[in-house]
């Protein structure tokens, strides 16, 4: 029977109507696509309306079914992947050419342009700006001297800069004099030197720094023009004199830039209506003339391209939106000055500290030894595949049963019989994975694509969320089975949860283990990230092993034994109690926990940034989740044995009275928990309570979703499709959807955030699906059915992993010795 006809039968059963006598003009619904004819001249108005509405409902349902069919016919995953490949190639070429001809210096991007996200968050063009804390600033500037040289505007910038180092600092009212700041704990010196004009006195200071390296600043921030305009009434002669004086100091400045950093602050706009009478001659037109002189005079020595004075022009753009808030029309509001100070801190410190979320002014790190080895592995696989393909090797592997579904363990039942894998298939899969890893590397480790900071607004979170759930409802279908938490329903659950996580992120047995870890291990090697960085996979892998070990431990209790005697149920409960005590013991022994997981080579799997703390936090937060899950599975099997569940289609899970009571309790529990979680103010206290009460929320959702028979009989194929690749979506988002290890957003389409998120999401989903296919193909080859062969391969995998850890340890030792 056609799927549409099945849907129509369900609708008919749900809303039966009394038969009416046949009439010459009775309501008729033709085959798909014909319009209903509503005519009842001999009926009452009520009957006429009923017939028309009934026909309209049928036509609406037919249109809905046909719409889905048309979409599915023309928009297949194969076509989508071809489009994504074309998009990746074109975008890579576009960004490469743009950087080559248009300039790819992220420091220039940081200093020259940007925009506000909202009202206070500054976004440089094409790169990410790190928000420095005082400890980071002190570390970067330790044993360094920074000099701010100029007028009152530079003095304001000086105060904003030292407030990053020491928040207690503030303007003390001193004017027209030098101001010195020193942080003795880190040996940081930041000075303000009063030079209101570009003149001979300033030239002598620059020359003295050049002659005596002991007093020369490591970083110089300089700028002046307003006093020249004010004192000379904005005359053209004053502008020419400014050009001559600037030419005189250009050589000393460029010489200081040879082994230091020099930043010239371009003049910001003024609020002309707010200027006092003695400053009325300082117009925006005059300031632009002086800026043009600076840009045309400095860096005129083409022979020495390394000795460049950098221009801070981003402050001009930031000031345009805030200058109207200036108290005197000349000096910038504090928020704008803070933006400029943070831009300067990023320009100076990003190349030193290399923060993950500070991509501006960072050079590419050299590939590590493990990254080079992985490149060789993928290249070697591609060569072997090409050789086998050229020689015509298509002999299949030994016949074996259809591989089980990597998550459920159930046998796959494809519509058509899949051909067995041939000898070149694994190498073809590895070659595809290699090409995908090239894209990962270009997105998040190479300076090819741009990156921007994440910024939360209600619209960027809730509009995609609503759109997603509308699509989920649109793609609702009858479930093939109506058991409690059937496979289609769990796929749906994983799907909508993963999509919610993705939206949240972008706005503020052996086969299972293979799928869980294959992608993550490859990414650890290619992207040079620790295993614990992808915390979800280590967490799930650890608890999977714990559950497997618990159930495999003597006495092994299988379902046949449990069904034969109730005493075996007591044995299972005893195992669960032992597992609970084991978890509680470690949960209240943090020192012992950290000592065990800090031992090499275990530490290499669970440390992040040299600490085990993140693993401890993740482990403790969900430590009772497996107890909740195993206990639920136990109760479910007992109820099935006792025939306490009714899982037939359309029937409630329990008797009507019990179902209603459980539904009421579940709805109240679900709403109570949701209100508590959304109103929680203290994150630490909430995290402490979470392990104990989160199971109630999950159980409430399961009962709400499964007690009503009609609810259990439907599922969203849209969410279920995403649920089947939820693991790949979760891992891939780190590098090809988000950026800078989830700190920012990947920018494929500059200047159009909406189009960028559409294109990047499309490519991201296609890549995640292809990785899922590749992993499943490789699992068929890598995981044999024979227990002995499986043990041998696990041993080889263990030796290989240990070898990689030893190589990594040796490389770190060599690198540390080099420093």
DAMO-V735678 format. One line per field, one symbol per residue. psi: psi as a letter, one per 40 degrees, with the letter a starting at -180 (. if undefined). burial: 1 if it has 9 or more other C-alpha atoms within 8 Angstrom, else 0. A space follows every 50 residues. Layout:
psi: ???
burial: ???
This chain:
psi: iiddddddddddddgiihiiihidfihihaiheiiihhhgdeiidddddd dddddddddddddddddddddddegidddddddddddddddddddddddd dehfhdddddddiaihhbdehhhiheihhihhidddddddehfihhhhha addddddddddedddheeiiheehifiihhhhhddefhhhihhhgdihad dddddddddddgddehidhhhiiidddddddeffiddddddddddddded ddddddedfahhhhhihiiigddeiideedegiddddddddddddedife gedgddghhihgedddddddeedeeideediiiddddddddddddddddd eddfidfgeifhihiihiddddddddddddddddddddddefhehiiihi ihiiheddeihigidihhiihidedddddddddddddddddddeeigdii iiiihhiddeddddddddddddddfhihidifihfidddddddddddddd ddddddb.adddddddedddddddddefiidedgdddddddddddddddd deiihhhiddddddhedddddddddddddddddddddegdddddddeehh eddddeihfeiedddddddddfdedddddddddddddddddefeihfihe iidaidddddddddddddddddddddddehdhddddddddddeddddddd dddddedhdddeeiihdddddddefddddddddddedaiffedahhhdgi egddddddddddddddddddddddddddddddgidhdddddddddddddd dddddddddddddddddd.
burial: 00000111000000000000000001101000000101010000001100 11001101100110100100000000000110011011001100111110 00000110111111111000011111111001010011011101111111 11111111111111100000000000000000000111111111111100 01100110110000011111111110111100010001100110111011 01111111011111111011110110000111110111011011001110 00000011101111111110011001001111100111111111111011 10010011111100000001110110011011011001100010010000 00011100000000000000011111111111110110111111111111 11110000011001100100110011001001000101111111110111 01110110001111111111101111110111011011101011001101 10000010001100000110110011001100100110010011001100 01111111000111110111111111110110000000110000011011 11110000100110111011001000000000000110011000111011 11111111111111111111111111011111111111111111111111 00000100111111111110110111111100110000110010000000 0101101100100000000
